[in-house]
Amino acid sequence: MSSYKSKRLIWDISQVLRPGLPVWPGDTDFVFERTWRMDEGSPVNVGRMTMSTHSGTHADAPLHYSQEGIDAASMELDPYIGTCLVIDARGVSGEIDVADLPHIDSVDRVLFRTWDAFPHDEWRSDWTPLAAETIEWLALQGVKLVGTDAPSVDPQESKTMDAHHAVLKHDMRILEGLVLDDVPEGRYELIALPLKVGGGDAGLCRAILRELAE
């Protein structure tokens, strides 16, 4: 969280991209190497990264879960900017059902906190997913983006990807891998622009929340 004079508070809810970043089992490890080095005589430092499109904090593109879905470069930006509601779902067991939701009124974006403390240094498969029925209900309320601090809205072992396909049915968008440890439940301005990756099944994000203007 940061502030500057009278400006609105900002929470950086992005993971740090770094070697050792936990990734989905079998996916590409994050690697960073320095290819040009000032300590070796170059006038500048330049690095090279190898990574999965789903490294760290990212926005799933519909292409990730539909062969006919649009890629990251084709996604409209409107869903990723605007008022959102952060919901503390740490007390939920199993999956997040409609009964676990608070009253939702006039909100286009909903983010779920599920971890007591985000697991920055280890891969954990015991996250709390969203029920497909919850996605359906949120869509009926006008929600166009759902986000989570988990690696996926579905369980790791899911083969049917029910929550993802509910999102696809309603042309919603997904943010995954958010870091919400220091964010109290409530309303904020979300800014989480995905990288414009042609053919990308996801776009990495520098995601922030900003205090709403009075």
C-alpha positions as CSV (number, residue, x, y, z in Angstrom):
1,M,0.0,0.0,0.0
2,S,1.3,3.5,-0.8
3,S,0.1,7.1,-0.6
4,Y,1.5,10.5,-1.6
5,K,0.2,13.7,0.1
6,S,-3.5,14.0,-0.6
7,K,-3.6,11.4,-3.4
8,R,-5.8,8.3,-3.1
9,L,-4.3,5.2,-1.5
10,I,-3.0,2.6,-3.8
11,W,-2.6,-1.2,-3.1
12,D,-0.3,-3.1,-5.5
13,I,-2.0,-6.5,-5.7
14,S,0.5,-8.0,-8.2
15,Q,3.0,-10.8,-7.6
16,V,6.7,-10.2,-8.2
17,L,7.9,-11.9,-11.3
18,R,11.2,-13.6,-10.2
19,P,13.1,-16.9,-10.4
20,G,11.5,-19.3,-8.0
21,L,8.0,-18.0,-8.7
22,P,5.6,-20.9,-8.0
23,V,4.0,-22.1,-11.3
24,W,1.3,-24.6,-12.2
25,P,2.9,-28.1,-12.0
26,G,4.4,-28.9,-15.4
27,D,4.2,-25.3,-16.7
28,T,7.2,-23.1,-17.7
29,D,9.4,-21.9,-14.8
30,F,10.1,-18.2,-14.7
31,V,13.7,-17.5,-15.7
32,F,15.5,-14.1,-15.9
33,E,19.0,-13.6,-17.2
34,R,21.1,-10.6,-17.9
35,T,22.2,-10.6,-21.6
36,W,24.0,-7.3,-21.7
37,R,25.8,-6.2,-18.6
38,M,27.3,-2.9,-17.6
39,D,29.8,-4.7,-15.4
40,E,31.1,-6.4,-18.5
41,G,31.5,-3.2,-20.5
42,S,28.0,-2.7,-22.0
43,P,26.7,0.9,-21.8
44,V,23.4,-0.6,-20.5
45,N,21.9,-3.5,-18.7
46,V,19.4,-5.6,-20.7
47,G,17.6,-8.8,-19.5
48,R,15.8,-11.7,-21.1
49,M,12.8,-13.5,-19.6
50,T,11.3,-17.0,-20.2
51,M,7.9,-17.6,-18.6
52,S,4.5,-19.0,-19.0
53,T,1.7,-16.7,-20.1
54,H,0.1,-17.6,-16.8
55,S,3.0,-16.5,-14.6
56,G,2.1,-14.6,-11.5
57,T,-0.8,-12.1,-11.7
58,H,-2.6,-12.5,-15.1
59,A,-5.8,-12.2,-17.0
60,D,-7.1,-15.3,-18.7
61,A,-8.0,-14.7,-22.3
62,P,-11.1,-16.7,-23.6
63,L,-8.6,-18.5,-25.9
64,H,-7.3,-20.2,-22.8
65,Y,-10.5,-22.2,-22.3
66,S,-12.1,-22.1,-25.8
67,Q,-10.4,-22.9,-29.1
68,E,-12.6,-20.3,-30.7
69,G,-12.0,-17.7,-28.0
70,I,-10.3,-14.3,-28.6
71,D,-6.6,-13.8,-27.7
72,A,-5.2,-11.5,-25.1
73,A,-4.5,-8.8,-27.7
74,S,-8.1,-8.7,-28.7
75,M,-9.7,-8.3,-25.3
76,E,-11.4,-5.0,-24.6
77,L,-9.9,-3.1,-21.6
78,D,-13.1,-1.9,-20.0
79,P,-13.6,-4.9,-17.8
80,Y,-10.2,-4.3,-16.2
81,I,-10.7,-0.7,-15.2
82,G,-13.4,0.5,-12.7
83,T,-15.1,0.0,-9.4
84,C,-14.8,-3.4,-7.9
85,L,-15.8,-5.2,-4.7
86,V,-13.2,-7.2,-2.7
87,I,-14.9,-10.0,-0.8
88,D,-13.1,-11.8,2.1
89,A,-13.9,-15.5,1.5
90,R,-11.3,-17.0,3.8
91,G,-14.0,-18.6,6.0
92,V,-15.4,-20.6,3.0
93,S,-14.8,-24.4,2.9
94,G,-15.0,-26.4,-0.3
95,E,-15.9,-23.9,-3.0
96,I,-17.4,-20.4,-3.0
97,D,-21.2,-20.7,-3.3
98,V,-23.9,-18.1,-3.8
99,A,-24.8,-18.4,-0.1
100,D,-21.2,-17.3,0.8
101,L,-21.6,-13.9,-1.0
102,P,-22.5,-10.7,0.7
103,H,-25.1,-8.3,-0.6
104,I,-23.9,-7.2,-4.0
105,D,-25.4,-4.0,-5.4
106,S,-24.3,-2.2,-8.6
107,V,-20.8,-3.6,-9.0
108,D,-19.2,-4.7,-12.2
109,R,-16.2,-6.5,-10.8
110,V,-15.7,-8.8,-7.9
111,L,-12.4,-10.0,-6.4
112,F,-12.1,-12.8,-3.9
113,R,-9.6,-13.1,-1.1
114,T,-9.2,-16.8,-0.1
115,W,-5.6,-17.1,1.4
116,D,-4.8,-16.0,5.0
117,A,-1.4,-15.2,3.6
118,F,-0.5,-15.5,-0.1
119,P,1.9,-18.4,-0.8
120,H,4.7,-16.5,-2.5
121,D,7.3,-19.2,-2.1
122,E,5.4,-22.5,-2.7
123,W,2.9,-24.0,-5.0
124,R,-0.3,-24.9,-3.1
125,S,-3.2,-26.9,-4.7
126,D,-5.6,-26.5,-1.8
127,W,-7.1,-23.1,-2.9
128,T,-10.8,-22.2,-2.7
129,P,-12.4,-22.3,-6.2
130,L,-15.6,-20.7,-7.4
131,A,-18.7,-22.8,-8.1
132,A,-20.0,-22.5,-11.6
133,E,-23.4,-21.5,-10.1
134,T,-21.7,-18.6,-8.4
135,I,-20.4,-17.3,-11.7
136,E,-23.9,-17.7,-13.2
137,W,-25.4,-15.7,-10.3
138,L,-22.8,-13.0,-10.5
139,A,-23.4,-12.6,-14.3
140,L,-27.1,-12.1,-13.6
141,Q,-26.1,-9.2,-11.2
142,G,-24.2,-7.6,-14.1
143,V,-20.7,-8.6,-13.0
144,K,-18.3,-8.7,-15.9
145,L,-15.1,-9.6,-14.2
146,V,-14.2,-12.0,-11.4
147,G,-10.8,-12.1,-9.8
148,T,-9.2,-14.4,-7.2
149,D,-5.9,-14.7,-5.3
150,A,-5.9,-18.4,-6.2
151,P,-4.2,-19.7,-9.4
152,S,-7.5,-20.6,-10.9
153,V,-11.3,-20.2,-10.5
154,D,-11.5,-24.0,-10.8
155,P,-9.9,-26.7,-8.7
156,Q,-6.4,-27.8,-9.8
157,E,-7.7,-31.3,-10.6
158,S,-10.7,-30.2,-12.7
159,K,-11.0,-31.5,-16.2
160,T,-14.4,-30.0,-17.0
161,M,-13.4,-26.4,-16.1
162,D,-17.0,-25.6,-15.1
163,A,-16.3,-22.1,-13.6
164,H,-14.2,-21.1,-16.7
165,H,-17.0,-22.2,-19.0
166,A,-19.6,-20.3,-17.0
167,V,-17.4,-17.2,-17.5
168,L,-17.2,-18.0,-21.2
169,K,-21.0,-18.4,-21.5
170,H,-21.5,-14.9,-20.2
171,D,-18.5,-13.3,-21.9
172,M,-17.0,-12.3,-18.5
173,R,-13.3,-11.9,-17.8
174,I,-11.0,-13.5,-15.2
175,L,-8.1,-12.3,-13.1
176,E,-6.0,-14.9,-11.2
177,G,-3.0,-14.8,-8.9
178,L,-3.9,-11.5,-7.1
179,V,-2.3,-10.6,-3.8
180,L,-5.0,-9.3,-1.5
181,D,-3.3,-9.9,1.9
182,D,-3.4,-6.2,2.9
183,V,-6.7,-5.2,1.3
184,P,-9.7,-4.8,3.6
185,E,-13.0,-6.0,2.3
186,G,-14.8,-3.2,0.4
187,R,-15.0,-1.2,-2.7
188,Y,-12.1,0.1,-4.7
189,E,-11.1,1.2,-8.2
190,L,-9.4,-1.6,-10.1
191,I,-6.7,-1.1,-12.7
192,A,-5.3,-4.3,-14.1
193,L,-4.4,-4.0,-17.8
194,P,-3.3,-7.3,-19.5
195,L,-0.4,-7.3,-21.8
196,K,-1.4,-7.1,-25.5
197,V,0.0,-10.5,-26.5
198,G,-1.0,-11.5,-30.1
199,G,-2.1,-15.1,-29.9
200,G,-1.8,-15.0,-26.1
201,D,-4.0,-17.3,-24.0
202,A,-3.4,-14.9,-21.1
203,G,-1.9,-11.4,-20.4
204,L,0.3,-10.7,-17.5
205,C,-0.9,-7.7,-15.4
206,R,0.4,-5.1,-13.1
207,A,-2.8,-5.0,-11.0
208,I,-3.6,-2.2,-8.5
209,L,-6.5,-1.1,-6.4
210,R,-7.0,2.6,-5.7
211,E,-9.1,4.2,-3.0
212,L,-12.3,5.5,-4.3
213,A,-12.6,9.3,-4.7
214,E,-14.8,10.9,-2.0
